[in-house]
């Protein structure tokens, strides 16, 4: 086609209308991508929740079994009273720490998804912060009764979630400063950091913690 004819055809199009339609289509594509990412995150959280519920049921079963058989738990008379008391104390510590660890992961995930979707997140921001503080306090109070590997995993998990929370807060602050030339790039960096910390590092630590607590909870006869 002749270049001049093509230019005249494009010039005859209402430019504001063309821009509006383009922006509308771009918004639809963005909403579709956000919706797909949210569904994937929900599926991942559901899978992790199922694993956590399974571990929690196993801990409950172990406590019931120990209660019903107080004299033979963990071995046919081979454990000393001190070992039995130490085991029960350790399990009690995990029964306090684990629910708070899971609550921190779930509440922070809800906060991060609200931030990514551009929804109001003030209350969720406070809830996830309080969940992190409570998890830290519970760990500090029960640290003497935890095994060292569990202590290290929980500490690393809480640190990763706190870093993800701070990155999300920085992202919200940058949204208020849209006039900055580098703000768009900085927001993308912070978004990637939040995903890497919460969906990557923290999720992996949660899975390791689940396996380790299960290993230490179930003792062969």
C-alpha positions as CSV (number, residue, x, y, z in Angstrom):
1,X,0.0,0.0,0.0
2,X,1.2,3.5,-0.8
3,X,2.8,5.1,2.3
4,X,1.0,8.4,1.8
5,X,-2.3,6.7,1.6
6,X,-1.7,4.7,4.7
7,X,-0.7,7.8,6.6
8,X,-3.9,9.6,5.4
9,X,-6.0,6.7,6.6
10,X,-4.3,6.6,10.1
11,X,-4.6,10.4,10.3
12,X,-8.4,10.2,9.7
13,X,-8.8,8.0,12.7
14,X,-9.9,9.7,15.9
15,X,-6.6,9.5,17.9
16,X,-8.2,9.9,21.4
17,X,-10.6,7.1,20.6
18,X,-7.8,4.9,19.3
19,X,-5.8,5.5,22.5
20,X,-8.8,4.8,24.7
21,X,-9.5,1.5,23.0
22,X,-5.9,0.5,23.3
23,X,-5.8,1.3,27.0
24,X,-9.0,-0.6,27.5
25,X,-7.6,-3.7,25.8
26,X,-4.4,-3.4,27.8
27,X,-6.4,-3.2,31.0
28,X,-8.3,-6.4,30.0
29,X,-5.1,-8.2,29.4
30,X,-3.6,-7.0,32.7
31,X,-6.7,-8.2,34.6
32,X,-6.5,-11.6,32.9
33,X,-2.8,-12.0,33.9
34,X,-3.5,-10.9,37.5
35,X,-6.5,-13.2,37.7
36,X,-4.4,-16.2,36.5
37,X,-1.6,-15.4,38.9
38,X,-4.1,-15.2,41.8
39,X,-5.6,-18.6,40.9
40,X,-2.1,-20.2,40.8
41,X,-1.3,-18.7,44.2
42,X,-4.6,-19.9,45.6
43,X,-3.9,-23.4,44.3
44,X,-0.4,-23.4,45.9
45,X,-1.7,-22.1,49.2
46,X,-4.4,-24.8,49.2
47,X,-1.8,-27.5,48.6
48,X,0.4,-26.2,51.4
49,X,-2.7,-25.8,53.7
50,X,-3.5,-29.5,53.1
51,X,0.1,-30.5,54.1
52,X,-0.2,-28.3,57.2
53,X,-3.5,-29.8,58.2
54,X,-2.1,-33.3,57.7
55,X,0.8,-32.5,60.0
56,X,-1.5,-31.0,62.6
57,X,-3.7,-34.1,62.6
58,X,-0.6,-36.3,63.0
59,X,0.5,-34.3,66.0
60,X,-2.9,-34.6,67.5
61,X,-2.9,-38.4,67.0
62,X,0.5,-38.6,68.6
63,X,-0.6,-36.6,71.6
64,X,-3.7,-38.8,72.0
65,X,-1.7,-42.0,71.7
66,X,0.8,-40.8,74.3
67,X,-2.0,-39.9,76.6
68,X,-3.7,-43.3,76.2
69,X,-0.3,-45.2,76.6
70,X,1.7,-43.1,79.0
71,X,4.1,-45.8,80.0
72,X,5.1,-47.2,76.6
73,X,5.2,-44.2,74.3
74,X,8.2,-44.2,71.9
75,X,9.4,-47.7,72.8
76,X,8.6,-50.7,74.9
77,X,10.0,-49.5,78.2
78,X,13.2,-48.3,76.6
79,X,12.8,-44.6,77.3
80,X,13.8,-43.1,80.6
81,X,11.3,-40.7,82.4
82,X,13.6,-37.8,81.5
83,X,13.5,-38.7,77.8
84,X,9.7,-39.0,77.9
85,X,9.4,-35.6,79.7
86,X,11.8,-34.0,77.2
87,X,9.8,-35.4,74.2
88,X,6.5,-34.2,75.6
89,X,7.9,-30.8,76.3
90,X,9.3,-30.5,72.8
91,X,6.0,-31.6,71.2
92,X,4.1,-29.0,73.3
93,X,6.5,-26.3,72.0
94,X,5.7,-27.3,68.4
95,X,2.0,-27.3,69.1
96,X,2.3,-23.7,70.1
97,X,4.7,-22.5,67.4
98,X,3.3,-24.3,64.4
99,X,-0.2,-22.7,64.3
100,X,1.4,-19.2,64.5
101,X,3.9,-20.0,61.8
102,X,1.0,-21.1,59.5
103,X,-1.0,-18.0,60.4
104,X,1.9,-15.8,59.5
105,X,2.3,-17.4,56.1
106,X,-1.4,-17.2,55.4
107,X,-2.0,-13.6,56.5
108,X,1.1,-12.3,54.8
109,X,0.1,-14.0,51.6
110,X,-3.3,-12.3,51.8
111,X,-1.7,-9.0,52.3
112,X,0.7,-9.4,49.4
113,X,-2.1,-10.5,47.1
114,X,-4.1,-7.4,48.1
115,X,-1.1,-5.2,47.4
116,X,-0.5,-6.7,44.0
117,X,-4.2,-6.3,43.0
118,X,-4.2,-2.7,44.1
119,X,-6.8,-3.3,46.8
120,X,-7.0,-1.5,50.2
121,X,-4.5,-3.3,52.4
122,X,-4.1,-1.2,55.5
123,X,-5.8,-3.6,57.9
124,X,-4.1,-6.6,56.2
125,X,-0.8,-4.9,56.6
126,X,-1.3,-4.5,60.3
127,X,-2.5,-8.1,60.7
128,X,0.4,-9.6,59.0
129,X,2.8,-7.5,61.0
130,X,1.2,-8.6,64.2
131,X,1.3,-12.2,63.1
132,X,5.1,-11.9,62.5
133,X,5.6,-10.3,66.0
134,X,3.6,-13.0,67.7
135,X,5.5,-15.8,65.8
136,X,8.7,-14.2,66.9
137,X,7.6,-14.0,70.6
138,X,6.3,-17.6,70.6
139,X,9.6,-18.8,69.2
140,X,11.6,-16.9,71.8
141,X,9.5,-18.2,74.7
142,X,9.7,-21.8,73.4
143,X,13.2,-21.8,72.0
144,X,14.8,-23.8,74.9
145,X,12.3,-26.6,74.2
146,X,12.9,-26.9,70.4
147,X,15.5,-28.8,68.6
148,X,18.2,-26.7,67.0
149,X,17.2,-27.5,63.4
150,X,13.6,-26.6,64.1
151,X,14.7,-23.4,65.8
152,X,16.9,-22.4,62.8
153,X,14.2,-23.2,60.3
154,X,11.5,-21.2,62.1
155,X,13.9,-18.3,62.6
156,X,14.8,-18.2,58.9
157,X,11.1,-18.5,58.0
158,X,10.1,-15.5,60.1
159,X,13.0,-13.5,58.8
160,X,12.0,-14.2,55.2
161,X,8.4,-13.2,55.9
162,X,9.4,-10.0,57.6
163,X,11.6,-9.1,54.7
164,X,8.7,-9.8,52.3
165,X,6.4,-7.6,54.4
166,X,8.9,-4.7,54.5
167,X,9.3,-5.0,50.7
168,X,5.5,-4.8,50.2
169,X,5.4,-1.7,52.5
170,X,8.1,-0.1,50.4
171,X,6.1,-0.9,47.3
172,X,3.1,0.9,48.7
173,X,5.2,3.9,49.6
174,X,6.5,4.1,46.0
175,X,2.9,4.1,44.7
176,X,2.5,7.4,46.4
177,X,5.5,8.8,44.6
178,X,4.6,8.1,41.0
179,X,6.3,11.3,39.9
180,X,9.8,9.7,40.4
181,X,11.4,8.6,37.1
182,X,12.8,5.4,38.7
183,X,9.6,4.5,40.7
184,X,8.2,2.1,38.0
185,X,11.5,0.1,37.9
186,X,11.7,0.1,41.7
187,X,8.2,-1.2,42.0
188,X,8.9,-4.1,39.7
189,X,12.0,-4.9,41.7
190,X,10.1,-4.9,45.0
191,X,7.3,-7.1,43.5
192,X,9.8,-9.6,42.3
193,X,11.5,-9.5,45.8
194,X,8.1,-10.2,47.5
195,X,7.4,-13.2,45.3
196,X,10.9,-14.6,45.7
197,X,10.7,-14.3,49.5
198,X,7.2,-15.4,50.2
199,X,6.4,-17.8,47.4
200,X,10.0,-19.1,47.1
201,X,12.1,-19.0,50.2
202,X,9.4,-19.0,52.9
203,X,7.4,-21.7,51.1
204,X,10.5,-23.9,50.9
205,X,11.3,-23.3,54.6
206,X,7.7,-24.2,55.5
207,X,7.9,-27.5,53.7
208,X,11.3,-28.3,55.4
209,X,9.8,-27.4,58.7
210,X,6.8,-29.7,58.1
211,X,9.0,-32.6,57.3
212,X,11.3,-32.0,60.2
213,X,8.5,-31.7,62.8
214,X,6.9,-34.9,61.4
215,X,10.2,-36.7,61.7
216,X,10.8,-35.6,65.3
217,X,7.2,-36.2,66.3
218,X,6.8,-39.8,65.0
219,X,9.1,-42.1,66.9
220,X,9.5,-45.8,66.0
221,X,8.6,-48.3,68.5
